Amino acid sequence: MNSAEQQLKRIHEKLQQLMKTYVALQKENKRLTLEIEKVKTFTTQQQKTNDDLRQQLDILKLSTHKLSNDDKKELEKRINYYLKEIDRCIALLNE
């Protein structure tokens, strides 16, 4: 075999190896993308659960009338936030 054929054969082998690596990386990318989506879904669910538990805690505090001044201020901020969100939603509906 002459050197041109040997070089062509080495280039072909390297190209085959690159293609195998590319396919493996595509599979790994797909797997990681799916894993990211699962983690995002889990995080969203955990955040919702956290919010629900925080609301339940607030309700329990309100029902027992054991709110500290800081708790009262925090509750007032949250109520104001919800009112602003409701107003924003109403404004969007009226457009």
C-alpha positions in Angstrom: 0.0 0.0 0.0 1.3 3.4 -0.8 1.3 6.3 1.7 -1.7 8.0 0.1 -3.8 4.9 0.6 -2.6 4.6 4.2 -3.4 8.2 4.9 -6.9 7.7 3.4 -7.4 4.6 5.5 -6.4 6.5 8.7 -8.7 9.4 7.8 -11.5 6.9 7.2 -10.9 5.2 10.6 -10.8 8.5 12.4 -14.0 9.6 10.7 -15.6 6.3 11.8 -14.5 6.9 15.3 -15.8 10.5 15.2 -19.1 9.3 14.0 -19.3 6.8 16.9 -18.4 9.5 19.3 -21.0 11.8 17.8 -23.8 9.2 18.1 -22.8 8.5 21.7 -22.9 12.2 22.5 -26.3 12.6 20.9 -27.7 9.8 23.0 -26.1 11.3 26.1 -27.5 14.7 25.3 -31.0 13.3 24.8 -30.7 11.4 28.1 -29.6 14.5 29.9 -32.3 16.6 28.3 -34.9 14.2 29.6 -33.3 14.2 33.0 -33.4 18.0 33.1 -37.1 18.0 32.2 -37.8 15.5 35.0 -35.9 17.6 37.5 -37.8 20.7 36.3 -41.1 18.9 36.8 -40.1 17.7 40.2 -38.9 21.1 41.2 -42.2 22.7 40.1 -44.2 20.1 42.0 -42.0 20.7 45.1 -42.5 24.4 44.8 -46.3 24.0 44.6 -46.3 21.7 47.6 -44.1 24.2 49.5 -46.6 27.0 48.6 -49.6 24.9 49.6 -47.9 24.1 53.0 -47.1 27.7 53.5 -50.7 28.7 52.9 -51.8 26.0 55.3 -49.4 27.3 58.0 -50.8 30.8 57.5 -54.3 29.5 57.9 -53.4 27.7 61.1 -51.7 30.8 62.5 -54.7 32.9 61.6 -57.1 30.4 63.2 -55.2 30.4 66.4 -54.6 34.2 66.5 -50.9 33.7 67.2 -49.4 36.0 64.7 -46.3 38.0 65.6 -45.8 41.4 64.2 -43.5 40.1 61.5 -46.0 37.4 60.6 -48.7 40.1 60.3 -46.5 42.2 58.0 -45.6 39.2 55.9 -49.3 38.2 55.6 -50.2 41.7 54.6 -47.5 41.7 51.9 -48.8 38.4 50.5 -52.4 39.6 50.6 -51.3 42.8 48.7 -49.4 40.7 46.2 -52.4 38.5 45.6 -54.6 41.6 45.2 -52.2 43.1 42.6 -52.2 39.8 40.7 -56.0 39.7 40.7 -56.1 43.3 39.5 -53.6 42.5 36.8 -55.6 39.5 35.7 -58.8 41.5 35.6 -57.1 44.2 33.5 -55.9 41.5 31.1 -59.4 40.1 30.8 -60.8 43.6 30.0 -58.5 44.2 27.1 
